[in-house]
Amino acid sequence: MRQQVLVLYLANSALDAKVVGWARYDGTGTAEHTTGDSDEPPYETGLEALLDGWRLFQAAQLLPPYPGHEYDTSYLKHEFFFEKLQPTP
């Protein structure tokens, strides 16, 4: 089995929130993806990825902002990792 990994950054912590960033990695060797290789996300929401057969295996820990920093911008914090397993050719 070979693994495909999909990283989705969502607008908030709910899986049905809009995708605002993404990255794909293909361990099957059938496709090569690079950062910024698409203007459209592969899915509109994390829930759509689940419905398409991706398995959720990690979600970002929800941490409250430090007092006084509620409106600071930084990294995309609502990160979800999905995988699909494909048979080895």
VMD Tcl script that builds the backbone (N, CA, C; Angstrom):
set m [mol new atoms 267]
animate dup $m
set s [atomselect $m all]
$s set {name element resname resid chain x y z} {
  {N N MET 1 A 0.832 -1.178 0.000}
  {CA C MET 1 A 0.000 0.000 0.000}
  {C C MET 1 A 0.882 1.249 0.000}
  {N N ARG 2 A 0.422 2.249 -0.720}
  {CA C ARG 2 A 1.110 3.537 -0.750}
  {C C ARG 2 A 0.145 4.623 -0.304}
  {N N GLN 3 A 0.700 5.655 0.275}
  {CA C GLN 3 A -0.118 6.679 0.913}
  {C C GLN 3 A -0.148 7.967 0.100}
  {N N GLN 4 A -1.340 8.544 0.005}
  {CA C GLN 4 A -1.525 9.896 -0.493}
  {C C GLN 4 A -1.931 10.743 0.707}
  {N N VAL 5 A -1.391 11.960 0.804}
  {CA C VAL 5 A -1.678 12.838 1.933}
  {C C VAL 5 A -2.247 14.154 1.399}
  {N N LEU 6 A -3.290 14.613 2.044}
  {CA C LEU 6 A -3.929 15.878 1.721}
  {C C LEU 6 A -3.973 16.714 2.991}
  {N N VAL 7 A -3.429 17.922 2.939}
  {CA C VAL 7 A -3.455 18.842 4.076}
  {C C VAL 7 A -4.406 19.974 3.706}
  {N N LEU 8 A -5.447 20.145 4.514}
  {CA C LEU 8 A -6.397 21.227 4.281}
  {C C LEU 8 A -6.359 22.194 5.452}
  {N N TYR 9 A -6.299 23.471 5.155}
  {CA C TYR 9 A -6.396 24.525 6.159}
  {C C TYR 9 A -7.787 25.125 6.008}
  {N N LEU 10 A -8.569 25.072 7.071}
  {CA C LEU 10 A -9.953 25.513 7.012}
  {C C LEU 10 A -10.126 26.870 7.683}
  {N N ALA 11 A -11.227 27.545 7.364}
  {CA C ALA 11 A -11.491 28.871 7.904}
  {C C ALA 11 A -11.694 28.846 9.414}
  {N N ASN 12 A -12.154 27.721 9.937}
  {CA C ASN 12 A -12.280 27.552 11.385}
  {C C ASN 12 A -12.133 26.080 11.714}
  {N N SER 13 A -12.431 25.682 12.929}
  {CA C SER 13 A -12.149 24.311 13.372}
  {C C SER 13 A -13.199 23.286 12.946}
  {N N ALA 14 A -14.280 23.705 12.303}
  {CA C ALA 14 A -15.328 22.774 11.872}
  {C C ALA 14 A -14.962 22.149 10.530}
  {N N LEU 15 A -15.179 20.849 10.393}
  {CA C LEU 15 A -14.842 20.166 9.145}
  {C C LEU 15 A -15.664 20.651 7.957}
  {N N ASP 16 A -16.793 21.259 8.211}
  {CA C ASP 16 A -17.593 21.773 7.091}
  {C C ASP 16 A -17.279 23.237 6.779}
  {N N ALA 17 A -16.190 23.751 7.343}
  {CA C ALA 17 A -15.751 25.116 7.053}
  {C C ALA 17 A -15.039 25.155 5.701}
  {N N LYS 18 A -14.997 26.325 5.110}
  {CA C LYS 18 A -14.382 26.525 3.800}
  {C C LYS 18 A -12.870 26.301 3.840}
  {N N VAL 19 A -12.339 25.663 2.800}
  {CA C VAL 19 A -10.894 25.466 2.648}
  {C C VAL 19 A -10.256 26.792 2.244}
  {N N VAL 20 A -9.219 27.215 2.980}
  {CA C VAL 20 A -8.512 28.459 2.672}
  {C C VAL 20 A -7.070 28.221 2.218}
  {N N GLY 21 A -6.585 27.000 2.375}
  {CA C GLY 21 A -5.235 26.639 1.945}
  {C C GLY 21 A -5.136 25.133 1.879}
  {N N TRP 22 A -4.189 24.608 1.090}
  {CA C TRP 22 A -4.081 23.162 0.934}
  {C C TRP 22 A -2.712 22.775 0.391}
  {N N ALA 23 A -2.383 21.512 0.589}
  {CA C ALA 23 A -1.176 20.911 0.021}
  {C C ALA 23 A -1.480 19.442 -0.210}
  {N N ARG 24 A -0.912 18.871 -1.273}
  {CA C ARG 24 A -1.107 17.452 -1.582}
  {C C ARG 24 A 0.250 16.790 -1.789}
  {N N TYR 25 A 0.340 15.545 -1.351}
  {CA C TYR 25 A 1.550 14.753 -1.506}
  {C C TYR 25 A 1.135 13.365 -1.951}
  {N N ASP 26 A 1.757 12.863 -3.013}
  {CA C ASP 26 A 1.355 11.582 -3.587}
  {C C ASP 26 A 2.480 10.567 -3.488}
  {N N GLY 27 A 2.355 9.660 -2.531}
  {CA C GLY 27 A 3.347 8.610 -2.351}
  {C C GLY 27 A 3.198 7.465 -3.337}
  {N N THR 28 A 2.182 7.530 -4.208}
  {CA C THR 28 A 2.006 6.469 -5.206}
  {C C THR 28 A 2.902 6.698 -6.409}
  {N N GLY 29 A 3.399 7.929 -6.581}
  {CA C GLY 29 A 4.257 8.244 -7.718}
  {C C GLY 29 A 3.489 8.514 -9.000}
  {N N THR 30 A 2.150 8.564 -8.939}
  {CA C THR 30 A 1.365 8.786 -10.156}
  {C C THR 30 A 1.135 10.261 -10.453}
  {N N ALA 31 A 1.355 11.131 -9.463}
  {CA C ALA 31 A 1.159 12.569 -9.678}
  {C C ALA 31 A 2.165 13.337 -8.850}
  {N N GLU 32 A 2.557 14.495 -9.365}
  {CA C GLU 32 A 3.449 15.376 -8.613}
  {C C GLU 32 A 2.719 16.686 -8.376}
  {N N HIS 33 A 2.653 17.102 -7.129}
  {CA C HIS 33 A 2.008 18.351 -6.776}
  {C C HIS 33 A 3.038 19.268 -6.137}
  {N N THR 34 A 2.908 20.556 -6.412}
  {CA C THR 34 A 3.774 21.534 -5.784}
  {C C THR 34 A 2.918 22.649 -5.193}
  {N N THR 35 A 3.488 23.411 -4.303}
  {CA C THR 35 A 2.775 24.519 -3.697}
  {C C THR 35 A 2.330 25.496 -4.775}
  {N N GLY 36 A 1.069 25.885 -4.718}
  {CA C GLY 36 A 0.550 26.855 -5.664}
  {C C GLY 36 A 0.294 26.308 -7.050}
  {N N ASP 37 A 0.154 24.983 -7.188}
  {CA C ASP 37 A -0.068 24.408 -8.517}
  {C C ASP 37 A -1.524 24.464 -8.965}
  {N N SER 38 A -2.384 25.048 -8.131}
  {CA C SER 38 A -3.795 25.158 -8.487}
  {C C SER 38 A -4.399 26.395 -7.828}
  {N N ASP 39 A -5.280 27.056 -8.556}
  {CA C ASP 39 A -5.979 28.211 -7.993}
  {C C ASP 39 A -7.225 27.797 -7.222}
  {N N GLU 40 A -7.684 26.590 -7.452}
  {CA C GLU 40 A -8.893 26.082 -6.807}
  {C C GLU 40 A -8.530 24.966 -5.834}
  {N N PRO 41 A -9.113 24.981 -4.643}
  {CA C PRO 41 A -8.832 23.891 -3.697}
  {C C PRO 41 A -9.393 22.571 -4.220}
  {N N PRO 42 A -8.813 21.455 -3.814}
  {CA C PRO 42 A -9.311 20.162 -4.273}
  {C C PRO 42 A -10.715 19.860 -3.743}
  {N N TYR 43 A -11.083 20.473 -2.636}
  {CA C TYR 43 A -12.411 20.327 -2.032}
  {C C TYR 43 A -12.814 21.669 -1.453}
  {N N GLU 44 A -14.102 21.924 -1.382}
  {CA C GLU 44 A -14.594 23.161 -0.787}
  {C C GLU 44 A -14.515 23.131 0.733}
  {N N THR 45 A -14.659 21.927 1.326}
  {CA C THR 45 A -14.640 21.760 2.780}
  {C C THR 45 A -13.899 20.473 3.131}
  {N N GLY 46 A -13.559 20.335 4.399}
  {CA C GLY 46 A -12.973 19.083 4.866}
  {C C GLY 46 A -13.971 17.942 4.786}
  {N N LEU 47 A -15.237 18.235 5.005}
  {CA C LEU 47 A -16.278 17.213 4.928}
  {C C LEU 47 A -16.360 16.612 3.530}
  {N N GLU 48 A -16.190 17.433 2.499}
  {CA C GLU 48 A -16.190 16.909 1.122}
  {C C GLU 48 A -15.059 15.903 0.917}
  {N N ALA 49 A -13.904 16.158 1.520}
  {CA C ALA 49 A -12.790 15.205 1.410}
  {C C ALA 49 A -13.156 13.882 2.066}
  {N N LEU 50 A -13.799 13.940 3.232}
  {CA C LEU 50 A -14.248 12.706 3.893}
  {C C LEU 50 A -15.231 11.947 3.016}
  {N N LEU 51 A -16.166 12.665 2.420}
  {CA C LEU 51 A -17.174 12.027 1.567}
  {C C LEU 51 A -16.558 11.401 0.323}
  {N N ASP 52 A -15.380 11.892 -0.084}
  {CA C ASP 52 A -14.688 11.350 -1.249}
  {C C ASP 52 A -13.727 10.211 -0.892}
  {N N GLY 53 A -13.746 9.786 0.363}
  {CA C GLY 53 A -12.931 8.633 0.740}
  {C C GLY 53 A -11.631 8.933 1.455}
  {N N TRP 54 A -11.300 10.200 1.673}
  {CA C TRP 54 A -10.104 10.536 2.436}
  {C C TRP 54 A -10.358 10.255 3.909}
  {N N ARG 55 A -9.364 9.721 4.590}
  {CA C ARG 55 A -9.463 9.436 6.022}
  {C C ARG 55 A -8.766 10.539 6.792}
  {N N LEU 56 A -9.467 11.111 7.760}
  {CA C LEU 56 A -8.886 12.147 8.616}
  {C C LEU 56 A -7.998 11.473 9.647}
  {N N PHE 57 A -6.722 11.880 9.731}
  {CA C PHE 57 A -5.869 11.274 10.746}
  {C C PHE 57 A -5.224 12.277 11.682}
  {N N GLN 58 A -5.385 13.554 11.449}
  {CA C GLN 58 A -4.872 14.528 12.411}
  {C C GLN 58 A -5.576 15.858 12.213}
  {N N ALA 59 A -5.933 16.479 13.319}
  {CA C ALA 59 A -6.490 17.827 13.306}
  {C C ALA 59 A -5.685 18.677 14.277}
  {N N ALA 60 A -5.559 19.946 13.968}
  {CA C ALA 60 A -4.784 20.852 14.817}
  {C C ALA 60 A -5.424 20.978 16.193}
  {N N GLN 61 A -4.591 21.047 17.195}
  {CA C GLN 61 A -5.061 21.272 18.559}
  {C C GLN 61 A -5.633 22.680 18.654}
  {N N LEU 62 A -6.788 22.807 19.278}
  {CA C LEU 62 A -7.394 24.125 19.438}
  {C C LEU 62 A -6.809 24.805 20.664}
  {N N LEU 63 A -6.132 25.915 20.427}
  {CA C LEU 63 A -5.509 26.674 21.501}
  {C C LEU 63 A -6.101 28.079 21.524}
  {N N PRO 64 A -6.490 28.554 22.686}
  {CA C PRO 64 A -7.019 29.923 22.743}
  {C C PRO 64 A -5.890 30.923 22.518}
  {N N PRO 65 A -6.217 32.083 21.935}
  {CA C PRO 65 A -5.171 33.089 21.729}
  {C C PRO 65 A -4.698 33.652 23.064}
  {N N TYR 66 A -3.446 34.045 23.088}
  {CA C TYR 66 A -2.886 34.693 24.268}
  {C C TYR 66 A -3.606 36.018 24.461}
  {N N PRO 67 A -3.976 36.369 25.680}
  {CA C PRO 67 A -4.694 37.629 25.911}
  {C C PRO 67 A -3.989 38.820 25.270}
  {N N GLY 68 A -4.772 39.609 24.553}
  {CA C GLY 68 A -4.227 40.770 23.860}
  {C C GLY 68 A -3.777 40.482 22.442}
  {N N HIS 69 A -3.789 39.213 22.041}
  {CA C HIS 69 A -3.337 38.824 20.700}
  {C C HIS 69 A -4.441 38.148 19.898}
  {N N GLU 70 A -5.679 38.422 20.234}
  {CA C GLU 70 A -6.804 37.773 19.582}
  {C C GLU 70 A -6.890 38.075 18.092}
  {N N TYR 71 A -6.373 39.217 17.663}
  {CA C TYR 71 A -6.504 39.614 16.264}
  {C C TYR 71 A -5.175 39.621 15.514}
  {N N ASP 72 A -4.137 39.043 16.106}
  {CA C ASP 72 A -2.858 38.921 15.405}
  {C C ASP 72 A -3.004 37.912 14.266}
  {N N THR 73 A -2.270 38.142 13.197}
  {CA C THR 73 A -2.237 37.169 12.103}
  {C C THR 73 A -0.934 36.385 12.191}
  {N N SER 74 A -0.997 35.149 11.753}
  {CA C SER 74 A 0.160 34.267 11.837}
  {C C SER 74 A -0.075 33.094 10.892}
  {N N TYR 75 A 0.325 31.919 11.288}
  {CA C TYR 75 A 0.136 30.709 10.500}
  {C C TYR 75 A -1.347 30.350 10.448}
  {N N LEU 76 A -1.698 29.476 9.499}
  {CA C LEU 76 A -3.072 28.986 9.411}
  {C C LEU 76 A -3.236 27.883 10.450}
  {N N LYS 77 A -4.060 28.107 11.451}
  {CA C LYS 77 A -4.078 27.206 12.598}
  {C C LYS 77 A -5.084 26.071 12.523}
  {N N HIS 78 A -6.019 26.100 11.604}
  {CA C HIS 78 A -7.021 25.031 11.524}
  {C C HIS 78 A -6.594 24.048 10.443}
  {N N GLU 79 A -5.597 23.233 10.772}
  {CA C GLU 79 A -4.938 22.331 9.834}
  {C C GLU 79 A -5.453 20.907 10.037}
  {N N PHE 80 A -5.843 20.255 8.936}
  {CA C PHE 80 A -6.345 18.887 8.986}
  {C C PHE 80 A -5.569 18.035 7.992}
  {N N PHE 81 A -5.115 16.866 8.434}
  {CA C PHE 81 A -4.393 15.936 7.578}
  {C C PHE 81 A -5.300 14.771 7.219}
  {N N PHE 82 A -5.368 14.447 5.922}
  {CA C PHE 82 A -6.158 13.339 5.420}
  {C C PHE 82 A -5.233 12.391 4.671}
  {N N GLU 83 A -5.651 11.132 4.555}
  {CA C GLU 83 A -4.879 10.175 3.775}
  {C C GLU 83 A -5.803 9.271 2.987}
  {N N LYS 84 A -5.255 8.755 1.879}
  {CA C LYS 84 A -5.867 7.674 1.115}
  {C C LYS 84 A -4.779 6.644 0.920}
  {N N LEU 85 A -5.124 5.395 1.066}
  {CA C LEU 85 A -4.169 4.323 0.828}
  {C C LEU 85 A -4.494 3.679 -0.533}
  {N N GLN 86 A -3.474 3.534 -1.349}
  {CA C GLN 86 A -3.634 2.944 -2.666}
  {C C GLN 86 A -2.812 1.662 -2.753}
  {N N PRO 87 A -3.325 0.645 -3.436}
  {CA C PRO 87 A -2.552 -0.585 -3.585}
  {C C PRO 87 A -1.245 -0.320 -4.335}
  {N N THR 88 A -0.194 -1.013 -3.952}
  {CA C THR 88 A 1.093 -0.888 -4.639}
  {C C THR 88 A 0.965 -1.549 -6.001}
  {N N PRO 89 A 1.412 -0.847 -7.042}
  {CA C PRO 89 A 1.287 -1.422 -8.408}
  {C C PRO 89 A 2.096 -2.685 -8.570}
}
mol reanalyze $m
mol bondsrecalc $m
mol representation Tube
mol addrep $m
